[in-house]
C-alpha cells in the first residue's frame, strides 16, 4: 500500500507538464477575441477589433484533494529534477535534505477528486461583420481525465486503518479519461432590444475521438481488505471500457480516430444601453463521442463476491496495456479472459457545464469579472469539469493587460493567479503560488497563447465602454462623449 501511495502521489505532482482549467486571464478581457469563445460563444461580439487570429496556444492544469507534497513549489521540484527523492509523511524521521519531498494525504470527510485537463490550441479566427454579427472557426486538441467523486472511504489514512476482513460499503463513483480533437464553427449576433442589446451565439464542434478510458460503478458494493494485498468486492455491478487511437512507432506518436461525435456550445449575453455591466450565460460542451474503432466495452454484474489480487497488476505501467489488464482480470477473477466483454463500442459524454458571468467596467480600463462554472450531469460516462467560482479584476489596454484571478476550485481551496498580455502574447497561471512559493502543493496550471489582430481600433456605437480610437498611423484621437 505504501509503495502504491508514493507512486500515486508522485504521478499526480509530476504530470503537470502536460495538463488546464478555464485559463481566465486569456478568456475574459474585452480584447480576448477568438479566445473568449471557449467561455461563451457570444464573446467576440463586444470585441473592439475587427478580427482576431490565434496562431497557437497551450494550457496545463492539475488539482486534487487526495494527496499533496509538503512545503513544495514547482520551482523546487525543477531544481531537483535529477536527484529528487520521495517519502511518505508517516515514514519521515528527523530533518530531511532539500532534495527529499514528503507526500502526505488529506484526512477530512470531503469527497475526493483528482482532475487533469489539457488543451493545445490550433489556429483560430474570429471576424466581426458590422456591429451585430460575428463568425469564427477554431481547432483544439483536448484531454480531460480523473474523477470528481472518489469515495472518501478510499482516503489513504482511512483506508489504511481499516482492519482486514471487515466489509464496508463503497458508494457509486466514476473515473474517466478522454482525448479528442475538435474543429468548431461559431456564429453570434446581437439583437437590439428596448433598453440595450442581447447577444446570441452558438459553436458547433465536429469531433474526432482519439483515446478513452472509463470505469463506472452502477450501484454501491461491499469492499473488504484481505491480507496479502487482496481485496474482495461483494455484488459488484459496474461497466468499464477503453479505446486506443494513440500508438508509438520509432519514438513517434501516431494517432488515429477511434471515435467521432458532435459538440455544441450555446451562449447568451445582455448589456443595457449605457450600462457598465454585462451579463452572460452559456451551456458548454453539450454532446458525446461514440468510440467504435479499436474499442472494447465491458460489464460486470454478479450476485456473488469476487477476489482481486492487486499484485497481479503491479507489472503494468502504461495505458497501452489496458487490454492485457482486462484479460488478466477476467482470467484470474472470473476464470475467463472474455467474461466481461459486452461489445466493441461505447459512448462518452463531453464535459458539459453551465457558465454564468458578470463583467463590470469600474473605469474605462479597469474591470471586474465574476464567473461561475458548474458541471452538468450526463447519461453517459465521461470526464467531468471541476466546479469553479472566480473573481477576476483586470486592467486592460489595446496593447497590454494584467489580470489577477482569485478562484475557488471544486469548493476546495482558494487560488490566486496572474496573467499578462503584451501585444499579441498572453501568458498566465490561475494558481501562481504553486510555481514560486513552498507550501502544500496540490496542483498547478499554466497557459500561453500567441495571437495576431489589427493595428488599429475604430470606434464602435454599441457593445462596450470603448470610446477612443487609434488612427491609421497609430495616433490617438480625442475622446468623444
N, C-alpha and C positions, 0 to 999 in steps of 0.2 A: 504493500500500500504506500509506503514512504517513497519508494523509487518511482512509482506511478505519479504521486503527487508532485515530486520535483520536476519530472518531465512535463507534466501539465502546466505547472507554474511558469517554467522557463519558456515553453512553447507559446503561451499567451503573451508573455512580455516581449519576445523576440520577433514575433510575426508581424510587428508593426511596420516593417519596411514595405509591405505590400497593401496595407489596408487603410474610408472617410464617411462622416455622417452627413451633415447638411451644408458644410462649408459656408457659414453665414457671411463672412467678410467678402466672399466672391459673389453671392447671390442677391444681396438685399439692396445695394445702393441704386440710385436713380440711373447711373451710367452702366449698370450691370448688363444691359442689353440681352444678348442671346443666353448668357449665363443665368439670368433670372428665370428662364423658362423651366428650370429644374425645380423651382419652388412654386411657381404659378404660371400657367400658360398665358396670362394676360400681362406678364411682367414687362414686356417690351413696349407696351402702349404709351407709357409715360417717359420713355427714353428721349431726351432732347436730341440725340444723334439720329441721323437719317438711316444709318446702317451700322451693324456691329458684326465683326468676324472674330470667332475664337479659333486660333490656329492649333493649339494643343494645350492640354492640362492634365493634371492627375491629383488624386487625393488619397490619403491614408487615414484609417480610423480603427481604434480598438478600445473597448471599455468592458469592464466586468465587475461584479461584486462578489466573486468567489475567492480570488487569490490576489495577493499584492506582494511587491518587493519592497522591503523596508528601506527607508532613508535612501532612495534611489531616484535618479533622473536619467533621461536618455543620454545626456552628455557623459555622465559617469559610466553608463553601460558602454558607450562608444570608446571611452578611454581604455577600458579593459576588455575590448572585444577579442583580444588574442589570449588572455590569461584568466578570464573570469571563472570563478568557482561559485556554485550554488548549493546552499544547505537549507534545511527546514528550521524554522524558528525553535522548535522543540528540541533540536539537536545542537543548538548553539551552546558553547561552553567558553565563557570568558571573552576577552576582546578579540576582534577579528580584523584581518587586513582589509585594505580598501578594495582589493580585488574580489573579496568574498561578498556575495549577495545573499540576503536572507529572505526566503519566501515564507509568508505566513498566510493565514486563511481567516476570512470573516466568520464570526461565530454568533451572529444575531439571528433573529427569527424571520428575516426577509426571504422572499422567494429569490432564487439565484438567477443571474443572467450572465451571459458571455457572448458578445457580439463583435464580429469583424466585418467591415464593409470596405469595398474598393471601387474606385472609378478611374478609368482612363478616358479622357475626353478627346474625341477626334475633332476634325474640322466641323464648324457650325457657323451658320449665318442667320441673322435676323434683319429684316428690312421694314421700315415704316412706309406705308403708302398713304400719302396725305396725312391728315390729322386723326383719322378714325380707323385705320387698318394697319395690321402688322402680319407679316408672314415670316416663317423661318424653317430651317432644316438643321438637324443635328445628328451626330453619331457618337455613341458611347460604348465602351466595354465596361461591364459591371460585375462585381462579385459581392454577394452578401451571404453571411453564414452565422451559425450559432444558435442560441436559444434564449428566449426571454422568460421562460417558466420552468427552469430547472428546480425540481423539488428541493425544499430546504432539508429534507431527510438525507440528501447526498452531500450536505456541507461536511467538510473534511473532519472537523473535530467531533461533530455529532455522529457521523457515520463510524469513525474510528473507535468511538467509545461504546458502541453497541456490542453487547455480548454475542458470542456465537450461538447459533441455533435459536435465536429469538426472532420471530416473524414480525414484520411491521408493514404497514400499507404505504404504497407509493401512489400518489395521485397521477392523473393523466399529465403527460408532458410531450413536447415535440422538439426535435433538433433537426435543422435543415441547413443545407448549403447549396447555392446555385450560382453559376456563372453564365452570362449571356451577353450578346451584342444586340444593340438596338439602333435602328435608323428611324428618326422621327420627323414628322411634318407638323408644323404649327401654324395656326391661324387664330387671330384675335381681332376684335373690332370694338369700337367704342360707340355707345348709343346715348345721344343727348337725352336727358330727362329734365323735368321741370326745374329742379334745383341742383343739377350737376350732370354727371356722366357716369354711366355704367359700362364697364368693360366685360366682355365675354370672350372666352378663349378655350381652345382645345389643342391637345397634342396627340396625334395618332402615331403609335410606335409599332414598327414591324420588327419582330424579334427572332433571333437565331439562338436557340439554346445550345450551350456547349457542354457543361458538366452539371450534375445534380446529385445530391445525396440527401436522404431523409430517413428519420425514424420517428414514428408516432405511436404512442400507446393509446389505445381506444377506450380503455377502462382502467380503473385502479387495479393493482395486483399486489400480492403478498411477496415481500422480498425478505430473504434470510441470508445472513452471513454464515458461512461454514468454515471450519479450519482448513488450512491448505490453499487459501486463495480461491475458494469455490463459493459460488452463490447459487441460490435456488429461487425460482420465480413460480409462484402459485397462480394458476388460472390466467396465464398471460394472454392478452388479446391486443395485438399490435400489427402495424404494417410498416414496411420499410422498402426502400428501393434505391437504385442508383443508375446513372447514365454517364458514360465516359467518352467525351469527344476530344480530350486532350491526350497527347502521347509525346514521347521524346524519341527522336531519331537522330543519332550522331550529335547529341547535345543540343539539338534544335527542337523547339516546341512546335508541334504540329497539332492543329485542331480542326475539327470538322463538326458540322451541325449534327447534334444528336436529338434536337427538338426544334419546334417552331411554334410561334404564338403571336398574339396581338396584345398591345397595351394601350391604355387611354388615360390622359390627364384632362381634367375639366376644371376651369377656373372662372371666377367672377371677382370684379373689383368695383368699388364705388368711391367717388370723391365729389363732395358738394362744391358748387361753384364758389370760388373764393376761400374755400376751407384749406387749412393746413394739414388736415387729417385724411389719410387714405385708408380704406378698409378693404380687405380681400380675403377670399376663401378658395380652397382648391381641394379636389379629390385627386390624389396622385397614385400612379401605378395600379390602376384597375386592369385586371386581365390575368392571363395564365399562359403557361407554356406546356405543350404536350411533347414529352420525350418518348420517342419510339424507334430510335436508331441506337443500337448497342445499349439498350436499356433493359433492366430487369425490375419487376415489381414482385414483392414477397408479402406473405401474410402468415401470421402465427396466431392461431385461435385454438387453445387447448383447454380441456376440462380437468387437467391434472397438473402436476408440478414437474418442472424440468430443472436439471442441474447444469451449470456452466462453469468449467474450469478456466479461469482467466489466464492461467499460464499457457493455455493452448494458443493464445493470440498475442503473446508477447513478442513474437518474431516479426510481426507485421509492422512495417514502418511508414507506409505511404498509402494514399488513396488508390493507387494503381492496383493494389492487392485486394480490393473490396470483394471481387467475385470469389477469390480463394477463401477469404474470411467467411463469407456466407456459406460456401460449400462445407467448410470445416465445422461451422455451427450446425448445419443440418446433419452432417455425418456423426459428430461427437455427441450431440444432444438429442437428436431425433432418429439416428440410425439410417438416415437417407439424405445425401447431399442436396437433393432437389425437393426435399419435403415441404419447404416454404414457398417455392416458386408459384406465382399467381398470374404471371403474364409477362409480356415483353414491352409494355408501355405504361406510362403513368402521367398524371398531370400535376403541375405545381403552380401555385399562385404567386403572382408578383407581390412585393412588399407594400401593399396598399396602405394609404394613410390619409387622414384629414388634416389639412393645413389651414390655420387661421392666422391672419396678420393685421396689425395696425401700425401705420407708419406716420409719424408726426414731424412736421417741419418746425422746429423751435425757432430757427432763423433761416436765412436763405441758404446757408451751407451746413448747418448743424441739424441733425435728425436723430430721432429715437424710434427704434422699431421693436415691437413686441410680437413674438411668434410662438404659436403652439402647434406642435406636430404630434398627432395622436394616431397610433396604428389602428388599423381596422381588422376585424376578424375575417376569415376566409373559409370556404368549404373544403378546399384542397390544402394539403400540407405545403409549406413554403417558408422561406426566410422572412423574418419579421423585423420591421423597423423598431428602433428604440423610441419611446416617447421622449419629447424634447420641449422644454419651456425655456425661452431665451429673451433677454432684453439686450438690445444692441444699440448703444449710442454710436454715431458716426459723424465724422466731419468729411465733407466731400467737395471736391473742386473738379473742374474739367480734366485736369492733368494729374491730380493726385488725390488720395483719400486715406483715411485711417478709421478703423472700426475696433470697438472694444466689446465683443460679445460676452455676456455673462449668462451662463446656461445651467440648467438642471437636467441631467440625462437620466431617464427612467426613474425619476423621483428618488434618485440615489444620492447624488452629491453635486456640489456647485463647482463649475469650472469657469475660469476667466481666460479669454483668448485675446488675440490681437491679429489684425490683418492690415495690410497697406497696399495701395495701388500707386505705382509711379508710372505715369504714361499708360503703356499697354501691358505692363507686367503686374500681376497680382500674386501676393504671397501671404500666407497666414496660417494660423492654428487656432482652433476653438478651445484648446487646452494648453496654453503656453507654459504653465508651471511644470508640466511633465517633461519639458525639454531641458530646463535650466535649474530647477530647484529640487534639492534632495528631500523627498517626502515619501509617503506611501504611494507607490506607483501602481495604479490600476489600469491604465490605458493611456492613449495619446492620439493625436491626429495632426495632419499637416496637409496643405494643399497649395498648388501653384498653377497659374494659367498665363498664357501669352495671347494677347488679342491685338486686333487692328481695327481702327474706326476712323471717321473723317477728322480732318484737321480743323474743322470749323463747326460752330453751333449756330443755328438760326433760331430766332425767337419763335416760340410756339404760342398759340392763342389759348389752348386748353391743356389740361393734364399736367399740373405740377407748378411749383413756385419759381421755375427758372424764368427770369425776366431780362437777362442780358444776352448778348450775342457777340461772337467773335467775327471780325471781318475776314475777308479772303486772305489778307496778308497778316492775320494774327492780331490786328489792332482791336482793342476793346472799345466798343461803342458805349455811349452813355446809357444808364439805366432808364427804362421807361416806366411810368406809373399810371 
